[in-house]
Amino acid sequence: MKKRVTDHRLADATLAIHAGENRSHVSVPVGTSIARTANFTFANTEEMKRWAEGKSSAYIYTRYGNPTLAIAEGKIAALEGAQAAIVAASGMAAISSALLSILKAGDEVIATRALYGGSYRLMRDIFPRMGIVVRHVETDLAGIERLVNPRTRALYIETPTNPTLRLVDLQKAVSFAKEWDLLSLIDNTFATPVLQKPIKMGFDLVLHSATKYLAGHSDVIAGVAAGSHSLIEKTRDMIIYLGGSMDPEAAFLLIRGMKTLELRVRRQCQTALTVARYLEKHPKVARVHYPGLPSHPDHKLAKRQMKGFGAMMAFDLKGGLAAARRFCDRTRVFLLAASLGGVESLVVLPIYSSHYRMSVAELRAAGLEPGTVRVSIGLEDPADLIEDLRQALA
């Protein structure tokens, strides 16, 4: 961006369009250019020697960095209010690389029990093989002080949670992490930086599946991490070593998607509240999980720490799994598909998608019923969505 002569902080809608870009010269393209290349040239061996010694920020190979990726990283850092950011090939690449950049064999991490299924299975199935111990705490963080010990290195939370939209008190989590000198990490996918800025509250690393709201069009797989320069460089090293680097084409789609992030999220939040209120009154719905409803156990917390209630929700049908399957098979506007955060409204059964291969006890601990339906609200007309719900529930 052009240098500003004022200290005025640009709003999210403006940052999403301009941050990370440099259009201050003559004949610079307004559209983002894609550096569609695997490698980059050097003028001589002295320049390459300087790069190898860490004295040059030149590009050498896209797995290590690329100008298009750098634009996406600058935009994300600005939106999250972070010093730096790193993009990755998927949300799980960002999450696993960030965690492995700070954890080693013998270390322990405290994580909220209600997590995205991929994150939960990483900690359940993979971390034990590496000698990393995971201790789970409920979203209210009750009894968390009993889980910490000299080997504990990090606190990992997700809020709002996937898929029952429970919230973790961000201030309480940060205070605990600072008291025990732990690195604090948060999956901010559902809230997005439009509704919640954990870095400003004291979190060390913010993670996203950028496939979802940041990209917003269901056409790219991507992940991001944002935080301090030192933590992001450690995460970058792990992404390079493990090979989870983003492709420039994916970075372009992420950049393009982020330019409408604020507009999309605001509209989706408005529609979601309308839909949630309709579902809560429906006689076949046992319970609606949406923090914008006063009936939600974390409604007051959501009002305090978020700038909106989000566009994700879930609901339990009184007929259980059979009723949930009938409902999902009957929707016409809502698409039956995994993922979330795009312009299309989606429904899905978590037991067949994000929380597959989890035991009944694990599902219960996550607040899931067999008949829980997760809903991602898109940009369709609210009246059309409600009519689709009406006919599918009939």
BELPE-V235825 format. One record per pair of residues at least 6 apart in sequence whose ideal C-beta (glycine too) atoms are under 8 Angstrom apart, sorted by the first residue. I is the first residue (numbers start at 1). J is the second residue. Records with the same first field share a line. If there is no record, write none. Layout:
I->J ; J
//
This chain:
1->18 ; 19 ; 20 ; 21 ; 22 ; 23 ; 24
2->23 ; 24
10->18 ; 19
11->262
12->79 ; 193 ; 194 ; 261 ; 262
13->262 ; 263
15->75 ; 78 ; 79
16->75 ; 79 ; 258 ; 259 ; 260 ; 261 ; 262
17->259
19->74 ; 75 ; 77 ; 78 ; 79
20->70 ; 71 ; 72 ; 73 ; 74 ; 75 ; 76 ; 77 ; 78 ; 255
21->32 ; 71 ; 74 ; 75
22->28
23->30
32->68 ; 71 ; 252 ; 255 ; 256
33->67 ; 68
34->68 ; 248 ; 249 ; 251 ; 252
35->62 ; 66 ; 67 ; 68 ; 248
36->248 ; 249
37->62 ; 66 ; 248
38->61 ; 62
39->60 ; 61 ; 62
40->58 ; 59 ; 60 ; 61
42->48 ; 51 ; 58 ; 60
47->56 ; 58
48->60
50->56 ; 58
51->58 ; 60
59->65 ; 66 ; 67
62->69 ; 245 ; 247 ; 248
63->240 ; 243 ; 245
64->240 ; 245
66->248 ; 251
68->248 ; 251 ; 252 ; 255
69->87 ; 245 ; 246 ; 248 ; 251
71->251 ; 255
72->85 ; 87 ; 224 ; 246 ; 251 ; 254 ; 255 ; 258
73->84 ; 85 ; 86 ; 87 ; 224
74->85
75->255 ; 258
76->82 ; 85 ; 87 ; 193 ; 208 ; 210 ; 214 ; 224 ; 226 ; 258
77->83 ; 84 ; 85 ; 226
79->193 ; 194 ; 258 ; 261
80->188 ; 193 ; 197 ; 198 ; 199 ; 206 ; 226
81->193 ; 197 ; 199 ; 200
82->199 ; 206 ; 226 ; 227 ; 228 ; 232
83->227 ; 228 ; 229 ; 232
84->226 ; 227 ; 228 ; 229 ; 232 ; 233
85->224 ; 225 ; 226 ; 227 ; 232
86->94 ; 224 ; 225 ; 226 ; 232 ; 235 ; 236 ; 239
87->94 ; 210 ; 222 ; 223 ; 224 ; 246 ; 251 ; 254
88->94 ; 97 ; 222 ; 223 ; 224 ; 225 ; 239 ; 244 ; 245 ; 246
89->221 ; 222 ; 223 ; 244 ; 245 ; 246 ; 247 ; 250
90->209 ; 211 ; 221 ; 222 ; 223 ; 244
91->118 ; 189 ; 207 ; 208 ; 209 ; 210 ; 211 ; 212 ; 222 ; 223
92->118 ; 119 ; 122 ; 209 ; 223
93->223 ; 239 ; 242 ; 244
94->207 ; 208 ; 209 ; 210 ; 223 ; 224 ; 225 ; 235 ; 239 ; 244
95->118 ; 119 ; 122 ; 187 ; 207 ; 223
96->122 ; 126 ; 242 ; 244
97->225 ; 235 ; 238 ; 239 ; 242 ; 244
98->185 ; 205 ; 207 ; 225 ; 231 ; 235 ; 238
99->109 ; 122 ; 154 ; 156 ; 185
100->238 ; 242
101->231 ; 234 ; 235 ; 237 ; 238
102->153 ; 154 ; 183 ; 231 ; 234
103->109 ; 127 ; 130 ; 132 ; 153 ; 154
104->131 ; 132
105->130 ; 131 ; 132
106->131 ; 132 ; 151
107->132 ; 133 ; 151 ; 152 ; 153 ; 154
108->132 ; 133 ; 134 ; 135 ; 149 ; 151 ; 152 ; 153
109->123 ; 127 ; 132 ; 133 ; 134 ; 135 ; 152 ; 153 ; 154 ; 155 ; 156
110->134 ; 135 ; 136 ; 137 ; 144 ; 147 ; 148 ; 152 ; 154 ; 155 ; 156 ; 182
111->119 ; 123 ; 134 ; 135 ; 136 ; 137 ; 155 ; 156 ; 157
112->136 ; 137 ; 138 ; 139 ; 141 ; 156 ; 157 ; 158 ; 159 ; 161 ; 168
113->136 ; 137 ; 138 ; 139 ; 365 ; 366
114->138 ; 139 ; 158 ; 161 ; 162 ; 164 ; 166 ; 365 ; 366 ; 367
115->123 ; 158 ; 161 ; 162 ; 187 ; 366
116->158 ; 162 ; 187 ; 189 ; 209 ; 354
117->162 ; 350 ; 353 ; 354 ; 355 ; 356 ; 358
118->354
119->156 ; 158 ; 187
120->358 ; 362 ; 366
121->357 ; 358
123->134
124->134
127->133 ; 134
128->134
133->151
135->147 ; 152
137->143 ; 144 ; 147
139->159 ; 161 ; 166 ; 167 ; 168 ; 298
140->168 ; 169
141->168 ; 169 ; 172 ; 173 ; 176
144->176
145->176
148->180 ; 182
152->180 ; 182
153->182 ; 183
154->182 ; 183 ; 184 ; 185
155->173 ; 176 ; 177 ; 182 ; 183 ; 184 ; 185
156->185 ; 186 ; 187
157->168 ; 173 ; 184 ; 185 ; 186 ; 187
158->168 ; 186 ; 187 ; 189 ; 190
159->166 ; 167 ; 168 ; 170 ; 186 ; 187 ; 190 ; 191 ; 196
160->166 ; 167 ; 190 ; 191 ; 291 ; 302 ; 310 ; 312
161->167 ; 168 ; 190 ; 366 ; 367
162->189 ; 190 ; 312 ; 354 ; 374
163->289 ; 312 ; 314 ; 350 ; 354 ; 355 ; 368 ; 372 ; 374
164->289 ; 314 ; 366 ; 367 ; 368 ; 372
165->190 ; 289 ; 290 ; 291 ; 296 ; 298 ; 310 ; 312 ; 313 ; 314
166->289 ; 297 ; 298 ; 367
167->291 ; 298 ; 301 ; 302 ; 305 ; 306
169->301 ; 305
170->186 ; 196 ; 198 ; 201 ; 203 ; 305
171->201 ; 305
173->184 ; 186 ; 203
174->184 ; 201 ; 202 ; 203
176->182
177->183 ; 184 ; 202 ; 204
178->184 ; 202
183->204 ; 205 ; 231
184->202 ; 203 ; 204 ; 205
185->203 ; 204 ; 205 ; 206 ; 207
186->198 ; 203 ; 205 ; 206 ; 207
187->207 ; 208 ; 209
188->196 ; 198 ; 206 ; 207 ; 208
189->207 ; 208 ; 209 ; 212 ; 213 ; 341
190->212 ; 310 ; 312
191->306 ; 310
192->208 ; 213 ; 214 ; 261 ; 265
193->206
194->261 ; 262 ; 265 ; 266 ; 307 ; 308
195->265 ; 269 ; 306 ; 307 ; 308 ; 309 ; 310
196->305 ; 306 ; 307
198->206
199->206 ; 226 ; 227
201->305
203->227
204->227 ; 228 ; 231
205->225 ; 226 ; 227 ; 231 ; 235
206->225 ; 226 ; 227
207->223 ; 224 ; 225
208->214 ; 223 ; 224 ; 225
209->222 ; 223
210->220 ; 222 ; 223 ; 224 ; 254
211->220 ; 221 ; 222 ; 223 ; 339 ; 341
212->339 ; 340 ; 341 ; 342
213->261 ; 264 ; 265 ; 311 ; 341
214->222 ; 224 ; 254 ; 257 ; 258 ; 261 ; 341
215->222 ; 253 ; 254 ; 257 ; 258 ; 341
216->257 ; 258 ; 260 ; 261 ; 264 ; 341 ; 342 ; 343
217->253 ; 257 ; 342 ; 343
218->339 ; 342 ; 343 ; 344
219->253
220->250 ; 253 ; 254 ; 257
221->250
222->246 ; 250 ; 251 ; 253 ; 254
223->244 ; 246
225->232 ; 235
226->232
227->235
239->245
246->254
264->343 ; 379
265->308 ; 311
266->308
267->379
268->311 ; 377 ; 378 ; 379
269->292 ; 308 ; 309 ; 310 ; 311
270->382
271->311 ; 377 ; 379 ; 380 ; 382 ; 385
272->290 ; 292 ; 309 ; 310 ; 311 ; 312 ; 313 ; 377
273->290 ; 292 ; 309
274->382 ; 386
275->313 ; 375 ; 377 ; 382 ; 385 ; 386 ; 389
276->288 ; 290 ; 292 ; 293 ; 313
277->293
278->386 ; 389
279->285 ; 288 ; 313 ; 315 ; 389
280->288 ; 293 ; 295
282->389 ; 393
284->317 ; 318 ; 319 ; 323 ; 393
285->315 ; 316 ; 317 ; 318 ; 393
286->315 ; 316 ; 317 ; 318 ; 371
287->315 ; 316
288->295 ; 296 ; 313 ; 314 ; 315
289->296 ; 313 ; 314 ; 315 ; 316 ; 367 ; 372
290->296 ; 309 ; 313 ; 314
291->298 ; 299 ; 301 ; 302 ; 306 ; 309 ; 310
292->299 ; 302 ; 309 ; 310
293->299
296->302
302->309
311->341 ; 376 ; 377 ; 378
312->340 ; 374 ; 375 ; 376 ; 377
313->374 ; 375 ; 377
314->350 ; 372 ; 373 ; 374 ; 375
315->372 ; 373 ; 375
316->369 ; 371 ; 372 ; 373
317->323 ; 324 ; 327 ; 371 ; 373
318->371
319->326 ; 371
320->369 ; 370 ; 371
321->349 ; 351 ; 370 ; 371
322->371
323->371
324->349 ; 370 ; 371 ; 372 ; 373
325->349
327->347 ; 373 ; 392 ; 393
328->336 ; 347 ; 348 ; 349 ; 373 ; 392
329->336
330->391 ; 392
331->347 ; 388 ; 389 ; 392
332->388 ; 391 ; 392
333->345 ; 380 ; 384 ; 385 ; 387 ; 388
334->345 ; 346 ; 347 ; 375 ; 385 ; 388 ; 389 ; 392
335->344 ; 345 ; 346 ; 347
336->346 ; 347 ; 348
337->344 ; 346 ; 348
338->346 ; 348 ; 353 ; 354
339->346 ; 376
340->346 ; 374 ; 376
341->376
342->376 ; 378
343->378 ; 379
344->378 ; 380
345->375 ; 376 ; 377 ; 378 ; 380 ; 385
346->375 ; 376 ; 378
347->373 ; 374 ; 375 ; 376
348->354 ; 373 ; 374 ; 376
349->372 ; 373 ; 374
350->368 ; 372 ; 374
351->358 ; 363 ; 368 ; 370 ; 372
353->374
354->374
355->362 ; 363 ; 366 ; 368
358->366
363->369 ; 370
377->385
//
